[in-house]
Amino acid sequence: MNEMELKARCEVFDENYKRVLENMNKAAQAAGRDVQEITLLAATKTVEVEVLNHAYRQGIQYMGENRVQEFLQKNDALDKNVHRHFIGTLQTNKVKQIVGKVELIQSVDSLKLAKEIAKQSKAQGIVSDVLVEINIGNETSKSGILSEELDSFLGELSEIKEINVRGLMTLGPILTNAQKKLQYFDKMQKLFIDNKGKNMDNIHMDILSMGMSEDYMTAIQCGATLIRVGSALFGARNYNV
Ligand SMILES: *Cc1c(COP(=O)(O)O)cnc(C)c1O
């Protein structure tokens, strides 16, 4: 990327960022929430690290990658103060490359994966913060556990001391119908609240991660504490990842 291209992309970001912050404020206000309790995480796939460091300087403190390889490619050049999350589907054989390098793994969707994260965390003498990914729309194409499996899954995770469950995450169904989307996000909020109050070992739920470029305002309305926004900040991606 040459200098002119970089400058152009940073300008696109600056404009988009302003709009996203305004929208977050609007949505929080409409919901009677304090916008300070909502974390904006930039979903950074396909975005060059120079643009990301610019975004960090403008105020984006949280960033999430969804591919291990891309994360590793950018990790060294990315400002060391950025809070790094892993937000994509994680294969067990790649866990080792991620544990200890990210602050939160948002996408734990099986006991096998949780156990591998625990194993690698133990080897490093750390405890890893994770979210449980929920397939809230019961879609066959989506990863995540079904909401009715959550109770027993949390029971199993509470036995694993190298893991600290910090909350729930969902991608949510891609729907054009805003009313339907609201229903799914409401279901997530209910699950979150029901489990937040439970007193279980290694489970301390304070993060509800939902909402992307198309629907983050709806997610804020339904209690999201962390939204993951990509294209609404950086512009449309050339290809789908
Ligand atoms: C890409 C991605 C996002 C953001 O998607 P946009 O529609 O570009 O905002 C959020 N979450 C995950 C897991 C992603 O991979």
The ligand as an ORCA input file, in Angstrom:
! r2SCAN-3c Opt
* xyz 0 1
  C     -16.002     -9.781     10.337
  C     -16.591    -10.040     11.666
  C     -17.355     -9.059     12.317
  C     -17.659     -7.706     11.735
  O     -18.374     -7.792     10.552
  P     -18.872     -6.459      9.795
  O     -20.135     -6.867      9.162
  O     -17.803     -6.115      8.823
  O     -19.041     -5.420     10.822
  C     -17.847     -9.369     13.583
  N     -17.623    -10.563     14.161
  C     -16.900    -11.524     13.555
  C     -16.701    -12.817     14.265
  C     -16.366    -11.295     12.290
  O     -15.643    -12.255     11.695
*
